[in-house]
Amino acid sequence: MLFCALSLCLGLHLQAQPSPEATTESFRIQTDPRVELIALVQRMSGSPEYRQAAGNEYLKALDKHFEPFAEHPVMASTRELRKDYSIAFDAPMSLALHLDSQFRLRVPLQPWPDGLDERWQGSNLPKYLQELKDFAEKSDFQAFWNEQQNHFQSLESACHQAFHDRQPDRWYLNSFGGAHAVSFRAVPTYLTGPMSFGVSMRNQGRLQESWQILGFHQMDAQGKPVAGESLEALLTHEMGHAFANPLVDAFGDSVDLYSNPLFAADEATFQRQAYGSGRIVAYESLVRAMVVSYLRREVSQAEAWQQARDDQMRGFGWVPELSALLETFLDRKDRSQSIQDFFPQIIALFKNRAEAIGKPGVDQFLGPVNGAIFGSRGSKALAVVLPPVAEPAHAYLKQMASRFFKAHGAQILESGSLDQAQAGERHLLLYGCPNTQPLLQKAFEKLNWRLDDQGLAFGKRQFSGNNLVVIACHPNPFGRGSLLVYAASDPAYLDGIHNLSHGPNDYVVGQFVQQGQLRMIAKGDFPKQGPTFQWQNPPATEPATSD
């Protein structure tokens, strides 16, 4: 591994200690002093993304050790670089990868290094590097690094435990090419808090090194770092940028033609995540689709679905479709076809999605209930159908519909206002009882659901009781978009149904206690099968999750 050949003494005899854990030849988990020093300077200079780390003993020691050097010139320079060149987020980490142990650039700046963030262009980089080195010497960063080895080893151990001996680097190389030697590093740190970054170094377009800077911000009762459940997906995401970004760049203008409109259509959502252009949205789209495919093939279908669902909630509604397209490449019979040969099909998908902007029900619906609620907000294609006027909960449900949905553009309709063809052209929310609400009855029939005075059934999965209510979501069985139902076996049980806690799951089953009071008895998610996440009813033996 190229990095291992470096002495990492920083001119101060500073060295990254090798991890005792076993790793693959091309993949290593190891903390790094360059990352740590540059990140702490970002933290001390006030960069918000480097100040989100939760308090722990390491950060207390860091603040105490370096506080006397808070006015070092490198801090002012760091703030100026942020202001004048937008040096923030992953740009400092990109620089760390391109430095040697003496804080000298490992590559010449002419031509501009392929991999070094372009935001550094125009800045006085030699002067800044000299200030970094001076700060390291005067603050005795070497002594601090040596004293904190127990914390660094804890980070590395937590990272190892999260990956369960799987090798995402091998998967990427085998799936998308790159037979030449490539070095992957997972670099855990406290200093980026909940944020993580992927940076890479290239030589004449060929990937040489890829670092995934993984932020740790959770601690156990003993003060040890804890890897979140999503850490493997996070590492796989950051690693994926080493493959996705140059691939998108190779087809740049053709991609931008369609990714720019996709970005503009939901710019506020993307800007909140620091995705500031159509090109970045294209990077993220392809990486997220790669991660979904990795999780499906290497971890589990459930993990893949949860990741795809999260991507949709973040504005990348086309990721399930893009992942399914990638699956056709991964399963190709002609193994001579490269991902570059296949890429025009990916461009065609972006084109189709750009042309579908503003059309309802384009995204494949993956749940949960919150996905149906928030995914349809702002869409005039959301139709909320009330129960018959004569039913006791009609006034209450009309009030709830107006409160939660009308302000976001929904149509509030009376029972009988829509036929099945019309219902298939929009997101759909149905209130009522299957035996008195005709459209709800048809939906239940199509989905093989049943709700009556004997209980509730999703296919073979049954819940017994004569006073049950259910809040559930599903792809619209009449056509496009999503279906969300608030249903009960008796009209009187609908009064107060919004009080039943719901949102993060596909369905919640409750029991009516008295007017306005319901008790949750089960909640869960519908299985989704295959690359296209086809919804199925849960098996009869599936255990209910109850509170």
N, C-alpha and C positions, 0 to 999 in steps of 0.2 A: 504493500500500500504506500502510495507516494508520501502521505502525511507522516507515516512512521519513520521515514528516512530523515525527517527534520529533527534537529536537536532540541528545538523549542526552548532554547535558553534565554531568548529575548535579549541576548547580550548580557543577561543577568544570571546565567546558569539555571534558568527556569525551565522545567521539563514537565510535560504531561505524563502522568504515571500510566503505564499500560494496564488495562483492565484485566483482572485474573479470569474473567468469564470467557468461555469459548465463543468464538464468532466465526462466521464464514470468512473465506479469504478476502472477499470484496466488501464485506460489511462489518463495521466495527462500531461499538457503542463506547464513547469516550468523551469526557469533558475536555475543554480546550481553553488554555489561558488567553489566547487571542480573542476568542468569543467573550470570555469573562471580563477582560480588561475593557474592550470596546463597549460592551453592554453596561458596565458600571459607570463609564464616562457618560454614556447616554442617560443613565439614571440620575447621576449627579447634576447634569446640565439641565434637567427638567423635562426631558422627552416623555410625554404621557404614557406611551406604549411600553416604556421600560420602567415605569413606576407603579405598575399594577400588581406586582408580586405581593403576596400576603406575608405578614411579618413572621419570621422564624429566627432561630438562633444564628443561622448563617448571615442573614440580612442585618441583624443587629450588630454582629461582629464587623461586617463590611462597612456599615455606616459609621461605626466608632473608629475604625482604622483610618478611613479616608476623609472623614469630616474636616480635619485640619487643612486639607488640600482642595477645598471646595472652590477657592478663587484661583486655582491654577489656570493659566492662559488657555489650556485646551478646552475648558468649559465654555468660555466665551466663543471660541472658534467653532465648537460643536453647535452652539445656538445659532451662530451666523450661517453655518452650512445648512441647517434646517430651514432657516428663513429664506436664504438666497437660492438654494439648490434643491430644496425639498428632501434633504438627506434625513430619512426617517424610516421607520418600520424595518424592511429587510435590507435597505441600502447599507447600513453599518455592518450587517452580518456578511454581506457580499464582499465588503472590503476585508473583513477578518480572514476569509478563505484565501484571499489573494496576497496575503502577507507571509513572509518567512519568519524565522525565530528572532531576527534582528529588527522586525517591523519595517523591512524593506519589501517592496513589491516583488513578487516572484516572476512577474512578466513585465515586459516593456509596455508603456502607454501608447506607443505608436507602432502599428495601428492599435486602436482601442481594443483591449482584451475582450474576447468573446466570453461573456459571463460576468464581468465586473459591471455592476449596475451603472447605466449611462447617466444617472443623476450626478455622478461624481465628475463628469466631464466639465471642464471650465473652472473647477475649484483648484485651489493651491494645495494639491494633495501632498507633495513632498514636505511642505511646511507643517501641515497637519500631522503627518506621521512623525516628524521630529518632536512635535509637542506631545504626542502620545508616548513616545519613548522617554521623554524627559519626565513626564508625569509618572510613568512606571518606576523610574529610577528614584525620584525624590520621595515618592510615597512608599517605597520599598514593597512594591507589589509582589516581588518574589517571596518575601517572608510571609505575606498574607496568604499567597497561593499554597505555600508549603504547610502552613498551619491549618488550612481548611481541607486537607486531603480526606478526612473522614466524611465530610459532607459531600465531597465529589464522589467518593466511592458509594455512598448511599444512593445518590442520584443514578449512578450507573447500574447498581443492583436493581433498583426499582424499574429501570428501563428494561433490563434483561427479562425480568419476571413478566413483563407485559406482552412479550412477543412469543412465548411458548415455543421457542425453537423454530418458528417459521422464518422463512428467508424471502422477504418481499423484494430484495434486490435481484435474486435469481429469477423470481417470477417476472419482473419487468424485463429483464434482459432476454429471457426465453420467449416472452410474449411479443415484445416490440422491437427486438433486435439490439445489437450492440455487442458483438463478439469480442471486441477489443477490450483490453484491461480497463476496468472502471472501478474507482474507489468510492464507496458509500460510507458516510459517517452519520450516526445519530449522536448529536451533541446535546445532552440534557443540561438545563440551567434553571436556576430560580429567577434570573433577572428579567426574563421576558414574561413572567407571570402566566396568564392564560394564553398568551400569544405564541405562535410558532412560525418559523420561516424556513423556506427551502432556497438554498443558493448553490451555484455550481460553477465549475471552472472547465473551460473547453480549450482545445487546441485545434485550430483549423476546422472548427465545427464539430469535432469529435469530443464527446464527453470524457473528461479525465477524472474529476472529483465532484461529488455531490454531497453536500452537508444538509442535514435536517436538524435545525435548531429547535429543540423541543422544550417548551416552557412547562415547568412544574409549579403548581400553586396549591396543591392539596397535601395536607399533612395528617398523619395518624396521631393517636393519643400519645405516642412516645416521641413525637416530633420528627418522625421519619417521613421522607417524601413518599407519596402514594401516586401511582400511575392511574389516571382516570380510565374508565372503561373504553373510551374512544382513542386511547393513545396509539394503538396499532393502526387504526384508520388514519389518525393524524400523521404518523410517520409515513405511511404509505402515500398519503396525500402529498406531503412535502417532497418525498422521493419522486413522485410522479411528475413534478414540474421539470425535473431534469430530462424527461422524455417528451412531455407535452409541449413545453414552451418552444424549443427549437423546431418541432414539427409544425406548430402553428405559424411560427415565423417564416418557415420555408414557403408557406402558401399565403403569406401575410396579406397582400392586397385582396386576394379572393376571399379570405376569411373576413377581413374588415368590412367588406361590402355588406355582409349580413350580421356580423356581430355588433357593429356600431348601432344599427337600429334596435337590436335586442337590448343593448345597454341603455339607449335613450328611452326606450319604452318603460323602463323601471329604474331610472337613474338613481332616485333617492334610496332605494333598497340597496343597490350596489355600492353607492358612495358610503353608506353607513358601515359597510364592511371593508372600506378602503380599496374597493375595486373601481378605479377611476377612469376606465376607458373600455371600449369595445374589445380591444386586443386582450386586455386582462380578463374580461369576461370569457373570451374564447379559451384562454389558458385554463381558467378555473373550470369551465365546462368540461373540457377534455380530461383534465386531471380527476375531477369528481366521477366521471363515467368510468375511468380506469380503476378508481378505488372501489366502486360498486362491483365491478367485475372481479377484482381481486378478492373481495370479501365473500362473494358468492362461491368462488372456486376454491378458496383456501381456508375460509373460516366457516361461514354458514349462510344459508339463504336468509335467515332472520336478520343477521347483521347487515347483509346487503340491502334488504328492504328498509331497515331503519335508517341506513345511511342515505339511500335514495330519497326517502321521505324527508329527512332533514335538509337535503339539498333543495328539494322543492320549496320548503318553507323559507329558504334563504334566497329565493327568486330564480333558481335554476330549474324551472319546471320541465325542461327538455332532457334532464340528465337520465331518467329511466329509459327514454327512447334512444338516447345516444349510447348508453351502456348496452342495451339490447343490440344495437348496430355493431358495437365492438365485439360482442359475443359471436356474431357471424364471421368476423375476421379471425377471432381466436379459434373458431371451429372450421376454418376454411380447409378444403381438400387440397388445393394447390398451395403447397408450403413455400413455393418460390415467390409468391405474392408478398411484398413487403407492406408495412404500414404506410409508407409513402405512396405505393401504388393504390392503396385502399382509400387514401385520404380524400379524393374527390367525392366519395360517398358521404363523408363527414361534412364536407362543404355543402353538399346537397341538402343534408338535414338542417344545417343552419339556414340555408336559403328558404326551405319550407317553413321553418319556424318564424323567420322574419316576415314572410308573406302572410302568416297567420296572426300577426300582432293585432290585438283587439277583438279577435274572434273568440266566442265562449267555448269552454270545454275542450280546449286544445291539449292541455296538459293531461297526462295519464294520472288519474286520481289514485293516491296511495294511502289516504287516511292522514291522520286520525280525524276525530270530530273537529278538532281545532283547524285542521287542514280544510275541511269543508266550510267552516265558518269564515276563516280569514282568507282562504283562497278565492272565495266568491265575493268578498267585500269590494266595493267600488265597481262592481259589475252589474249593469242593468239587466244582465241575463239571469240574475238570481230571482227565482219566483218562490214566494212563501205562500203556501196554500193553507188557509185556516180550516178548522172543523166546521160542520154545519152551524148556522147561526143559533139554532135552538138549543145547542148543547151548553151545559153549565159553564164550561171553561172557555167559551168563545171569547168573551170580553177580556179575560186575563191573557189569553194567548195573543189576541190582537194587540194588546198593550205591550207584551214582550216582543212581538215581531217589530212593532214600531220603534221600540227602544233600542233593540240590538241590530236591526237589519235595515229599516227604512232609511235611516240617515246615511247609509252607505250605498244607496242606490237601488235597493231591492224593491220589487213589486209585491205588494201585499194583496192577495187574491182570496176570494171566497171559494168555498168548496164547489166543485163543478165547473170552475172557470177555465180549466185546462183539459184538453184531451191528451191522449198518449203521445201523439205526434208533436204537439206543442211542448209537452213536458220533456221530450227528447232533445230540444234545442236550447236548453238552459240548465244552469245549476238549479237544483230543486230542493226545497225544504218543505216537508209535509208534517202537519200537525193532525192528530186525530186518532180514531180507532179503525182498524181494518174493516169492521162490519158496518161502519157508517160513513166512511170516507172512501169513495170509489177508487180514486187514484192511488191511495195508500193500499187498498186491497189488491189492486193490480200489481203494485210494486212488490208486495209480499209474495204474491203468487210467482212472479218472475224469479225472485230470489230464493224460493223455497223456504220462506219464513212463515211462521204462524204465531199469532197472539190472540188468545181468547180466554174464557173463564177457566180453562184447564191449565193455562200456563203459556210459556214462550218457547219457541223452537227456532233455532237457526239450522236448518237441515236436521241432522240427527242429534245435535246438541240441544238439550232440553232443560228448561227451568220450570219447576212446578209452582203452582199458586194461582189463586183466583183474583188477585189484586195487584198484578204486575204492570210495570211501566218499562219502557226501553227508550234509550237515546242511542241511535246507531247511524253509522255512515257507510257508504258503499259507492262504487261507480254507478252512475245513473243507469238503471236497467232499461230505460226508454230510449237512450241515445248517448249524447255527450255530457261531459261534466260530472258533477257529484250529486249524490242523493244524501240528504240528512233527514232522519225521521225522529220526531218526538211523539211516541205512540203509547197507548194504554189499552187494556182489555175492556175498560169501562170509561165513558166520557168523564165521569166525576173524578177519576184518578189523575186527569191531566192538570188539574188545578194545583199549581206549585211545582210542576215538573222541572222548571228551570232551576229550582233550588237543589236538585240532585247534582252533586259534583260531577262534572264531565269535561272532556276536552282532550287529554293526552292519549286516550285509547280509541279504538274503533267502535266499541260499544260499552254501555253501562246499563245494567239491569237493576231496577229498583222495586221496592215494595211500598205501596200506598199504606200509610199509617192513619192519617187523618188529614183533613183539608189543609193543604199547604205544607204537609210534613211527609217526607218519603225517606225510606231507608235503603241504602245501597246494599245489594246482595251479591253482585258479581260485576266484573269488568274484564275486558280482554281485547284481543286483536284477531282479526280474521287472517288465516294463513294466505300467503301469496306465493304462488309457485312459478318456477321457471324464470328465464331471463326477462320476460315481459310482466312478471309479477301478477299473474292471473289470480283473482280473488276466489277463495273457496270458503264454504261454511266450515266451522270448526268441527273436529271429530267428536263423536259421542262421549268419548272418555276424557276429553280435555278437562283438566281441573279448573274450576272457577277461581278467580282471584277476588277475595272478599275482604272488606274492611272490618 
